[in-house]
């Protein structure tokens, strides 16, 4: 992040302009720069990042970087510019904090001044595997490893000529070394993530957490795609051998990445997708997985990526002499992350797309230990749970979180990234579920036998067995019971899973205590849904739990 006053030739200096776009940085108000490195290859970015001491290579080749103070998203520092073209479309509030156009322009101008004389890295990529609905994104970064992250996560143009002619639909400038001045800029702190839909520009400062780049692109797609009738989704997706695709909605820590990376099914993507009239498609070309306590036995494919050249690891502890990783060490953060190409998963689908899903799965990590491991939902119940977005936040995914999991509701399983009102996304989902006849499920990957601290986490082996039975249609043939609180249907048997696992009340020492805790959870759902009730069809509002 320092100036190159001595004009030292860096490893890729000779290739810096080889893949330069005709649409130069002057179009973004950036001039008087140092060396600009355009669309460098992965090996070249490794060399530049190592030369600049931005990180190190661990055993067997992954690049390991530290993000410094910010080891998670700075949710309270994100803003959206209030301007004429989008102001009536944005759901202003907790997650879409308004920022004035004048303040944005002033902040962007100072950022442009800060970047003068500095080396920059540019990646021109696409977000969206469907050519009809993708957007061209330019990611301009101060750090070489951030450029490596962007190259890993997003979709590269097919040819060098395409790169040369590429002009961005949206641009992100990320400068961890630049700080906002809250008293001048009206930001919450020195850190900022500000998106401007009128100027098609996002600026990020004073945070090196690479997830801010990824989620800024996701936020942009959450704004643009619904305007075209395409549903953007915070979900993973895979596809069976017979072409039956499935979606897995869920917040961080609920198992989206783990459960979608099933060796018996093709992986479409692990985190962000669109659902158009043609089917589903991945927004990205990479995966960004939590890797704390990653096990080679339980998750062999994801674990293997941490031993490969081209994987970018954030805040992972390793032996400084042998460079061997310790994935169980959370000294730096619980939110250790690995970014790796989708192709590193053996059964990844090259097209990153699939047909209309036959199954829609909503994942939750229930810290109260009362929800069943799986329940079959009616379409209205599915909409209720989609709008509710219940889970337990796991420490580390955002700054300023407590160590214990805490119950939370995040609309559409991704409220921080949803620009429109939740009802916009819910209406699109309902239309697609009904039109294509998708089966809907609620899957609990949290605790059983008692709440967090008393019970234990549901075995991933059982979760996989239950999910496979649901996706393969085997749960269509078993007997169900109606849940007394939520009203959804719970299977009484599942091949390979003990019956007691399917009935969480039986694993609690006291059934009355279980029911009391269950009603408490229902009360949380009911209270949370009050803020959505007026904007929802009555049948959806009525599909929630009953306390009595």
Backbone torsions as a table, in degrees:
resi	resn	phi	psi	omega
1	UNK	NA	8.2	-179.2
2	UNK	-95.9	160.8	176.7
3	UNK	-72.3	145.2	177.4
4	UNK	-95.2	71.3	-174.7
5	UNK	-64.6	-30.8	-176.1
6	UNK	-88.4	1.5	179.4
7	UNK	54.1	45.3	179.0
8	UNK	-71.8	135.0	178.9
9	UNK	-78.6	121.4	-179.3
10	UNK	-89.5	169.3	-173.4
11	UNK	-54.3	-36.8	-175.5
12	UNK	-108.2	16.3	-177.0
13	UNK	-58.2	-37.8	-177.8
14	UNK	-69.9	-22.3	-178.8
15	UNK	-104.4	8.2	-171.8
16	UNK	-57.4	-36.6	-175.5
17	UNK	-106.3	6.7	-175.0
18	UNK	-61.1	-33.8	-178.3
19	UNK	-117.9	38.4	-177.8
20	UNK	-73.6	138.7	174.6
21	UNK	-79.0	149.3	175.1
22	UNK	-67.4	-22.2	179.8
23	UNK	-88.9	93.2	-169.7
24	UNK	-77.7	173.8	-177.5
25	UNK	-72.7	-15.8	176.4
26	UNK	-61.5	-25.7	177.4
27	UNK	-68.1	-15.4	177.6
28	UNK	-104.7	11.5	-179.8
29	UNK	77.3	17.6	-178.6
30	UNK	-104.3	120.0	-178.1
31	UNK	-145.7	172.4	-179.2
32	UNK	53.4	42.3	-176.7
33	UNK	-88.2	168.2	169.4
34	UNK	-76.4	-138.7	176.6
35	UNK	-81.4	133.3	176.0
36	UNK	-105.8	122.2	-177.4
37	UNK	-100.5	112.8	-173.1
38	UNK	-97.6	119.5	167.9
39	UNK	50.1	45.9	179.6
40	UNK	-63.1	153.8	176.8
41	UNK	-74.2	168.1	179.2
42	UNK	-59.7	-48.8	178.5
43	UNK	-59.7	-39.8	-179.9
44	UNK	-65.5	-37.8	178.7
45	UNK	-69.4	-36.5	172.4
46	UNK	-56.0	-50.5	-177.0
47	UNK	-60.6	-44.6	-179.7
48	UNK	-65.1	-42.7	-179.1
49	UNK	-65.9	-39.8	178.2
50	UNK	-69.0	-42.0	178.9
51	UNK	-59.1	-36.1	-178.4
52	UNK	-90.8	6.0	177.2
53	UNK	57.5	42.0	178.5
54	UNK	-88.0	-9.0	-179.2
55	UNK	176.5	-168.0	-179.5
56	UNK	-140.7	165.2	175.9
57	UNK	-94.4	128.1	178.1
58	UNK	-92.3	175.9	-178.4
59	UNK	-52.6	126.4	177.4
60	UNK	75.7	7.2	163.8
61	UNK	116.4	-11.7	-179.9
62	UNK	-69.0	150.5	176.4
63	UNK	-92.0	128.3	-176.8
64	UNK	-113.0	124.0	-179.7
65	UNK	-124.1	153.3	172.7
66	UNK	-106.1	137.1	179.7
67	UNK	-96.4	6.8	175.9
68	UNK	71.8	-138.4	-175.4
69	UNK	-60.0	-40.9	-175.1
70	UNK	-93.3	105.7	178.8
71	UNK	-106.4	13.2	179.6
72	UNK	-158.4	175.7	178.7
73	UNK	-65.7	143.5	175.9
74	UNK	-97.8	77.6	-172.0
75	UNK	-59.4	-33.4	-177.4
76	UNK	-77.9	-6.1	-176.9
77	UNK	-107.8	13.2	-179.3
78	UNK	-97.8	136.7	-178.7
79	UNK	-137.2	157.9	173.2
80	UNK	-124.9	132.3	-179.0
81	UNK	-70.8	129.3	176.5
82	UNK	-85.6	110.9	-179.2
83	UNK	-142.7	166.5	-167.2
84	UNK	-61.1	-36.3	-172.2
85	UNK	-71.6	-23.0	-174.4
86	UNK	-126.8	-6.8	-170.4
87	UNK	-60.6	-31.6	-180.0
88	UNK	-85.1	-2.9	-179.6
89	UNK	-105.1	-23.8	-175.3
90	UNK	-81.3	136.7	175.9
91	UNK	-86.7	85.4	-174.8
92	UNK	-65.9	140.0	179.4
93	UNK	161.0	-142.5	-173.0
94	UNK	-58.4	-40.1	-174.3
95	UNK	-100.1	-19.0	177.2
96	UNK	-119.1	75.3	-178.2
97	UNK	-75.4	130.7	-177.6
98	UNK	-72.1	144.2	179.3
99	UNK	-134.5	133.3	-174.7
100	UNK	-74.1	149.4	178.5
101	UNK	-61.4	-39.8	-179.0
102	UNK	-63.7	-43.6	179.2
103	UNK	-66.5	-37.0	177.9
104	UNK	-63.7	-46.7	-179.5
105	UNK	-60.4	-40.9	179.2
106	UNK	-65.6	-42.7	178.9
107	UNK	-64.5	-45.3	179.8
108	UNK	-63.5	-37.7	179.2
109	UNK	-65.2	-41.6	178.2
110	UNK	-67.3	-36.6	176.4
111	UNK	-63.0	-42.5	177.0
112	UNK	-60.0	-40.3	177.5
113	UNK	-65.3	-40.2	178.7
114	UNK	-60.5	-36.3	-175.4
115	UNK	-79.5	-12.2	179.0
116	UNK	-59.9	133.8	179.5
117	UNK	83.5	-7.2	-177.3
118	UNK	-98.4	151.4	172.3
119	UNK	-72.8	143.6	177.6
120	UNK	-132.6	157.8	178.3
121	UNK	-122.5	134.0	-176.2
122	UNK	-122.8	133.2	169.9
123	UNK	-124.3	123.8	174.5
124	UNK	-101.3	114.9	-171.1
125	UNK	-138.7	175.0	174.1
126	UNK	-113.4	149.0	168.9
127	UNK	-115.8	112.1	-177.4
128	UNK	118.3	119.0	-179.5
129	UNK	-77.9	-18.5	179.0
130	UNK	-85.7	114.1	-177.9
131	UNK	-56.8	-26.8	-178.9
132	UNK	-72.3	-26.5	-173.0
133	UNK	-122.7	5.2	179.9
134	UNK	-78.1	160.7	172.8
135	UNK	-124.1	148.2	175.4
136	UNK	-84.6	126.3	-177.1
137	UNK	-121.0	131.8	172.2
138	UNK	-105.7	124.4	178.0
139	UNK	-110.8	113.3	-180.0
140	UNK	-106.4	121.4	-173.3
141	UNK	-129.5	152.7	176.6
142	UNK	-82.3	-26.7	-176.6
143	UNK	-107.3	139.8	178.6
144	UNK	-64.7	-37.7	-176.3
145	UNK	-71.1	-26.1	173.3
146	UNK	-67.2	-35.3	176.1
147	UNK	-67.0	-38.5	175.2
148	UNK	-62.3	-41.2	177.4
149	UNK	-60.5	-47.8	-179.0
150	UNK	-63.0	-40.6	179.3
151	UNK	-64.5	-35.5	-180.0
152	UNK	-71.5	-41.0	-170.2
153	UNK	-82.9	-31.5	-172.2
154	UNK	-107.8	-179.8	-170.8
155	UNK	-98.2	125.7	-177.1
156	UNK	-82.8	146.6	171.3
157	UNK	-59.6	152.2	-172.1
158	UNK	-73.4	-31.2	-174.9
159	UNK	-134.2	160.8	176.1
160	UNK	-65.3	-34.1	179.1
161	UNK	-66.0	-37.0	176.6
162	UNK	-63.9	-39.7	176.2
163	UNK	-60.7	-45.2	-176.0
164	UNK	-62.6	-36.0	-176.2
165	UNK	-91.2	-0.8	-171.7
166	UNK	-74.3	130.9	172.7
167	UNK	-121.0	131.2	-172.8
168	UNK	-72.6	143.6	168.6
169	UNK	-82.8	-27.5	179.4
170	UNK	-149.3	144.5	-177.0
171	UNK	-125.7	140.3	176.0
172	UNK	-121.5	127.4	175.1
173	UNK	-112.9	120.5	-176.8
174	UNK	-119.4	115.7	-177.5
175	UNK	-132.0	89.7	-178.0
176	UNK	-60.4	-24.9	-177.8
177	UNK	-80.0	-7.8	-177.2
178	UNK	-100.6	131.4	-178.8
179	UNK	-112.4	141.7	171.4
180	UNK	-77.8	160.7	174.3
181	UNK	-111.8	99.2	-173.1
182	UNK	-52.6	-36.9	-178.1
183	UNK	-69.6	-20.8	178.5
184	UNK	-101.4	-45.2	-172.3
185	UNK	-87.6	-11.5	-178.1
186	UNK	64.5	30.4	172.7
187	UNK	-87.6	168.7	179.7
188	UNK	-75.6	-30.1	-176.3
189	UNK	-155.0	-167.1	176.0
190	UNK	-72.0	-14.9	-178.4
191	UNK	-91.9	145.2	179.5
192	UNK	-153.8	146.8	168.6
193	UNK	-136.2	108.8	-174.2
194	UNK	-125.8	125.7	179.9
195	UNK	-110.2	135.7	179.8
196	UNK	-124.7	107.4	-177.0
197	UNK	-76.9	-18.2	177.7
198	UNK	-76.5	-41.4	-179.3
199	UNK	-96.1	0.7	178.7
200	UNK	54.5	47.3	-175.5
201	UNK	-141.8	137.8	170.4
202	UNK	-123.8	139.9	177.8
203	UNK	-122.2	138.1	-177.7
204	UNK	-129.7	130.6	-180.0
205	UNK	-143.1	154.3	174.8
206	UNK	62.5	26.0	170.3
207	UNK	-147.7	133.9	178.1
208	UNK	-101.4	4.7	179.2
209	UNK	-67.7	114.4	-172.3
210	UNK	-67.1	-22.2	178.6
211	UNK	-59.2	-22.3	177.6
212	UNK	-64.9	-34.4	177.8
213	UNK	-66.8	-49.5	-179.1
214	UNK	-59.3	-48.1	-175.6
215	UNK	-74.9	-22.8	173.9
216	UNK	-67.0	-41.3	176.4
217	UNK	-63.5	-42.3	178.7
218	UNK	-61.0	-41.2	179.0
219	UNK	-62.1	-41.2	178.5
220	UNK	-61.1	-45.3	179.6
221	UNK	-66.2	-33.3	176.9
222	UNK	-66.9	-22.8	175.1
223	UNK	-84.3	-46.9	-171.0
224	UNK	-76.6	-44.6	-169.3
225	UNK	-66.6	-40.8	178.2
226	UNK	-60.0	-25.4	177.4
227	UNK	-66.8	-16.8	178.7
228	UNK	-107.8	8.5	-179.4
229	UNK	79.4	14.6	178.5
230	UNK	-103.1	133.6	-178.7
231	UNK	-90.4	114.6	172.2
232	UNK	-83.4	141.3	-171.4
233	UNK	-137.5	136.5	171.7
234	UNK	-87.7	83.5	-173.6
235	UNK	-154.8	160.1	168.4
236	UNK	-98.3	169.1	-177.6
237	UNK	-152.6	142.3	172.4
238	UNK	-142.5	178.3	-173.9
239	UNK	-145.1	137.8	-179.4
240	UNK	-82.9	174.5	-177.0
241	UNK	-65.8	-20.2	178.8
242	UNK	-96.3	10.2	177.6
243	UNK	85.3	13.3	-179.6
244	UNK	-87.8	106.9	-178.7
245	UNK	-86.9	157.6	-179.1
246	UNK	-141.2	146.3	177.0
247	UNK	-109.9	146.1	178.2
248	UNK	-129.2	96.6	176.1
249	UNK	-77.3	148.4	175.2
250	UNK	166.6	153.5	176.5
251	UNK	-82.8	172.5	179.2
252	UNK	-57.5	133.9	178.7
253	UNK	92.5	-2.9	-179.1
254	UNK	-90.9	-12.5	176.4
255	UNK	110.4	15.9	-179.5
256	UNK	-56.2	-49.5	-177.3
257	UNK	-68.9	-47.7	-176.6
258	UNK	-61.8	-48.0	-173.1
259	UNK	-77.0	-26.7	178.3
260	UNK	-79.0	-22.8	178.4
261	UNK	-84.3	64.9	-178.1
262	UNK	-95.7	123.8	-177.1
263	UNK	-61.8	-16.8	-179.5
264	UNK	-91.3	-3.2	-177.5
265	UNK	-133.8	151.9	178.4
266	UNK	-78.4	136.4	-179.5
267	UNK	-89.1	119.1	174.9
268	UNK	-85.2	-41.1	177.6
269	UNK	178.3	164.5	-171.0
270	UNK	-109.5	-1.8	-171.9
271	UNK	-151.4	-40.2	-171.3
272	UNK	-138.7	127.1	-177.2
273	UNK	-142.9	163.7	171.4
274	UNK	-118.8	151.7	177.3
275	UNK	-124.4	106.8	-177.7
276	UNK	-107.1	-173.5	178.0
277	UNK	-69.0	-15.4	180.0
278	UNK	-95.6	-16.8	-177.4
279	UNK	140.5	-156.5	-177.6
280	UNK	-108.0	152.6	179.7
281	UNK	-150.3	145.8	179.4
282	UNK	-75.0	145.3	174.0
283	UNK	-83.1	-18.6	-167.7
284	UNK	-126.7	174.5	175.2
285	UNK	-120.3	10.2	-179.0
286	UNK	-139.9	172.3	176.0
287	UNK	-118.3	148.4	-178.7
288	UNK	-131.8	89.1	-168.5
289	UNK	-104.9	144.7	167.4
290	UNK	-70.4	133.5	-175.3
291	UNK	-123.8	10.5	176.1
292	UNK	-63.1	133.3	179.5
293	UNK	60.3	26.3	179.0
294	UNK	-63.8	133.4	-175.0
295	UNK	-114.3	131.3	177.2
296	UNK	-66.8	-28.7	-179.7
297	UNK	-75.3	-44.3	-175.7
298	UNK	-82.8	-34.2	-176.1
299	UNK	-135.6	66.9	-171.6
300	UNK	-60.8	-38.8	-175.8
301	UNK	-70.1	-43.8	179.3
302	UNK	-68.5	-40.5	178.4
303	UNK	-58.8	-39.7	-178.1
304	UNK	-63.1	-28.0	-179.1
305	UNK	-67.4	-21.9	-180.0
306	UNK	-77.6	0.7	177.8
307	UNK	-119.5	29.9	-175.7
308	UNK	-130.0	142.9	172.1
309	UNK	-64.3	134.9	-179.1
310	UNK	103.7	-14.0	174.4
311	UNK	-83.7	137.2	177.8
312	UNK	-108.1	121.1	-179.2
313	UNK	-109.4	134.2	179.5
314	UNK	-109.6	125.3	169.6
315	UNK	60.5	30.4	177.7
316	UNK	-90.1	135.0	178.9
317	UNK	-79.0	138.6	178.5
318	UNK	-147.5	158.0	178.2
319	UNK	-69.8	121.6	-175.6
320	UNK	-67.3	-18.9	179.9
321	UNK	-91.6	-54.1	-177.1
322	UNK	-87.4	-14.8	-178.1
323	UNK	60.2	27.9	177.0
324	UNK	-86.5	133.6	-177.3
325	UNK	-74.2	149.2	169.5
326	UNK	-121.2	92.1	-175.0
327	UNK	-73.3	-9.8	179.7
328	UNK	-92.4	-6.3	-176.0
329	UNK	-89.0	116.4	-179.7
330	UNK	-105.4	26.0	-177.8
331	UNK	-56.2	-42.3	-178.6
332	UNK	-79.3	-48.6	-179.2
333	UNK	-168.4	154.6	169.6
334	UNK	-73.0	-20.1	-172.7
335	UNK	-94.2	45.1	174.3
336	UNK	-65.4	142.3	-172.4
337	UNK	-133.1	150.5	173.3
338	UNK	-130.1	126.3	175.2
339	UNK	-108.4	125.0	-176.8
340	UNK	-146.1	153.2	179.6
341	UNK	-62.7	144.2	177.8
342	UNK	-56.7	-32.1	-177.8
343	UNK	-66.6	-13.1	177.4
344	UNK	-73.2	-13.8	173.6
345	UNK	-90.3	123.9	-170.3
346	UNK	-53.5	-39.7	-173.9
347	UNK	-103.4	28.1	177.6
348	UNK	-66.8	142.8	-179.9
349	UNK	-85.2	116.9	-175.0
350	UNK	-57.3	-35.8	-178.2
351	UNK	-74.7	-14.6	-177.8
352	UNK	55.3	36.0	-178.3
353	UNK	-150.7	166.8	179.5
354	UNK	-160.5	174.5	178.9
355	UNK	-74.8	-175.9	179.1
356	UNK	-63.4	133.6	-174.3
357	UNK	-67.0	141.0	174.5
358	UNK	-88.2	-21.2	-179.9
359	UNK	-134.7	135.8	175.1
360	UNK	-119.4	116.5	-175.8
361	UNK	-110.4	130.0	176.4
362	UNK	-109.8	115.6	-176.0
363	UNK	-92.8	138.6	174.0
364	UNK	-139.5	146.8	175.8
365	UNK	-109.8	93.2	-172.9
366	UNK	-83.5	108.4	-178.5
367	UNK	-77.2	-15.0	179.4
368	UNK	-82.2	-13.3	173.5
369	UNK	73.5	26.6	-175.0
370	UNK	-115.0	-24.0	-178.0
371	UNK	-72.9	145.7	177.2
372	UNK	-69.5	160.2	-178.8
373	UNK	-67.3	-23.1	174.8
374	UNK	-155.1	145.4	175.4
375	UNK	-144.0	143.0	176.9
376	UNK	-89.2	131.2	-175.2
377	UNK	-110.3	142.5	167.6
378	UNK	-73.7	163.4	177.3
379	UNK	-54.4	-40.5	-179.8
380	UNK	-69.1	-37.8	176.0
381	UNK	-65.4	-37.9	177.5
382	UNK	-61.0	-42.2	178.6
383	UNK	-65.2	-39.3	178.8
384	UNK	-60.3	-46.4	-178.5
385	UNK	-73.3	-30.3	175.5
386	UNK	-64.9	-46.7	179.5
387	UNK	-67.4	-36.5	-179.9
388	UNK	-69.1	-48.9	179.3
389	UNK	60.1	51.5	-176.4
390	UNK	-81.6	139.9	168.9
391	UNK	-165.4	-174.3	169.1
392	UNK	-110.7	124.3	176.3
393	UNK	-65.6	129.6	177.4
394	UNK	-95.8	137.2	-173.2
395	UNK	-57.0	141.0	172.7
396	UNK	106.6	-18.8	-176.6
397	UNK	-78.2	-19.4	173.1
398	UNK	-138.4	156.5	176.7
399	UNK	-70.7	159.4	175.0
400	UNK	64.8	32.1	178.2
401	UNK	-100.6	153.2	175.4
402	UNK	-74.4	162.8	-179.7
403	UNK	-72.3	-36.9	-180.0
404	UNK	-78.8	147.5	172.4
405	UNK	-60.6	142.9	177.6
406	UNK	-131.1	140.5	-179.4
407	UNK	-60.4	135.9	179.9
408	UNK	-147.4	156.4	176.3
409	UNK	-125.6	121.4	-178.8
410	UNK	-127.1	104.2	-173.4
411	UNK	-52.0	136.4	179.1
412	UNK	62.9	20.8	-178.0
413	UNK	55.2	34.5	178.8
414	UNK	177.3	44.1	-174.6
415	UNK	-54.1	-37.6	-178.5
416	UNK	-61.7	-18.0	-175.6
417	UNK	-110.0	-1.8	-177.7
418	UNK	-89.7	118.9	-174.7
419	UNK	-88.0	-40.4	178.3
420	UNK	-80.8	172.9	175.8
421	UNK	-65.6	144.8	179.9
422	UNK	-52.6	-31.4	-179.5
423	UNK	-63.0	-27.3	177.6
424	UNK	-62.8	-47.6	-179.7
425	UNK	-71.4	-37.5	-179.4
426	UNK	-64.2	-41.0	179.7
427	UNK	-63.6	-40.0	177.4
428	UNK	-65.2	-42.3	-179.4
429	UNK	-64.4	-44.0	-179.3
430	UNK	-61.0	-44.5	-179.7
431	UNK	-58.2	-42.2	-176.0
432	UNK	-76.2	-37.6	177.5
433	UNK	-62.3	-46.7	-178.0
434	UNK	-68.6	-40.5	-176.5
435	UNK	-67.3	-36.4	-174.9
436	UNK	-105.2	1.7	173.8
437	UNK	64.8	36.1	-179.0
438	UNK	-71.5	139.7	173.2
439	UNK	-82.4	144.0	-174.2
440	UNK	-120.8	139.9	-176.4
441	UNK	-137.4	149.5	168.8
442	UNK	-112.1	123.6	-177.7
443	UNK	-120.8	125.3	179.2
444	UNK	-98.4	118.4	177.7
445	UNK	-104.3	14.3	-175.5
446	UNK	-90.8	-131.3	-170.3
447	UNK	-99.0	157.5	176.1
448	UNK	-142.8	156.1	-179.8
449	UNK	79.8	5.9	-178.0
450	UNK	144.0	167.8	-179.3
451	UNK	-72.9	175.2	175.8
452	UNK	-51.3	130.9	-178.3
453	UNK	96.5	-17.4	179.0
454	UNK	-119.5	-55.6	178.7
455	UNK	-80.5	-165.1	178.6
456	UNK	-132.6	160.0	-179.3
457	UNK	-68.3	137.8	178.0
458	UNK	-59.5	133.4	-178.2
459	UNK	-60.1	131.6	178.2
460	UNK	-63.7	-26.5	178.1
461	UNK	-64.6	-41.7	178.1
462	UNK	-70.0	-40.0	179.5
463	UNK	-60.8	-43.9	179.4
464	UNK	-63.5	-41.6	-179.4
465	UNK	-63.3	-42.2	179.4
466	UNK	-65.8	-44.8	-179.7
467	UNK	-62.7	-45.2	180.0
468	UNK	-60.2	-39.9	178.5
469	UNK	-63.5	-38.8	179.4
470	UNK	-68.4	-47.3	-176.1
471	UNK	-68.2	-30.1	-178.8
472	UNK	-88.6	-0.3	177.0
473	UNK	85.2	3.3	-177.8
474	UNK	-72.1	-23.5	177.2
475	UNK	-78.4	-6.9	176.1
476	UNK	-72.2	-16.9	-171.7
477	UNK	-105.3	6.0	-177.2
478	UNK	-105.9	168.4	179.0
479	UNK	-82.2	142.8	-179.8
480	UNK	-119.0	154.6	170.0
481	UNK	-120.5	152.8	179.5
482	UNK	-88.6	125.7	179.7
483	UNK	-63.7	133.2	-174.3
484	UNK	-72.2	-17.4	-176.9
485	UNK	-106.8	-50.1	-175.0
486	UNK	-93.6	-16.9	175.7
487	UNK	79.2	-2.4	176.8
488	UNK	-80.5	172.1	-176.0
489	UNK	-98.1	132.8	-178.1
490	UNK	-117.7	124.9	179.5
491	UNK	-66.0	142.0	-179.3
492	UNK	-87.7	-22.6	178.9
493	UNK	-140.1	154.2	173.3
494	UNK	-155.3	128.0	-177.9
495	UNK	-55.6	128.2	177.5
496	UNK	86.1	2.4	-178.2
497	UNK	-128.5	126.7	178.4
498	UNK	-59.8	142.2	-178.2
499	UNK	-58.0	-34.0	-178.4
500	UNK	-63.9	-27.5	178.8
501	UNK	-68.0	-35.8	-179.0
502	UNK	-74.5	-17.2	179.8
503	UNK	-116.3	87.6	-173.5
504	UNK	-60.0	-28.1	-180.0
505	UNK	-60.4	-32.9	-176.8
506	UNK	-70.5	-18.4	-178.8
507	UNK	-93.1	-5.2	176.7
508	UNK	-87.4	145.0	178.1
509	UNK	-62.8	-29.8	-175.4
510	UNK	-133.8	115.2	-177.3
511	UNK	-65.8	-35.1	178.7
512	UNK	-64.9	-39.8	177.7
513	UNK	-63.8	-39.1	177.1
514	UNK	-60.1	-49.4	-177.8
515	UNK	-65.0	-35.3	177.2
516	UNK	-63.3	-43.7	179.0
517	UNK	-67.2	-35.7	-179.5
518	UNK	-65.3	-42.7	179.0
519	UNK	-67.4	-32.0	175.3
520	UNK	-62.1	-43.1	178.2
521	UNK	-64.0	-41.8	177.7
522	UNK	-58.4	-39.9	179.2
523	UNK	-62.6	-38.2	177.6
524	UNK	-63.7	-42.1	177.2
525	UNK	-60.5	-48.6	-175.8
526	UNK	-62.8	-43.2	-179.7
527	UNK	-65.7	-43.1	179.7
528	UNK	-63.1	-38.9	-173.3
529	UNK	-74.3	-12.3	179.5
530	UNK	-57.9	-32.8	-177.5
531	UNK	-76.2	-10.2	179.0
532	UNK	-110.2	-12.7	-169.7
533	UNK	-57.0	-41.9	-176.2
534	UNK	-67.3	-25.6	-178.6
535	UNK	-97.3	4.8	-176.8
536	UNK	-111.1	149.8	171.8
537	UNK	-59.0	145.1	-176.8
538	UNK	-58.8	-32.9	-179.1
539	UNK	-67.6	-29.9	176.5
540	UNK	-73.6	-45.5	178.3
541	UNK	-59.6	-32.1	-178.4
542	UNK	-82.4	-5.3	-175.1
543	UNK	-88.6	5.9	-179.2
544	UNK	-86.9	-171.6	-176.6
545	UNK	-75.2	163.0	175.5
546	UNK	-120.5	133.8	-178.1
547	UNK	-75.3	-29.7	-175.4
548	UNK	-111.0	NA	NA
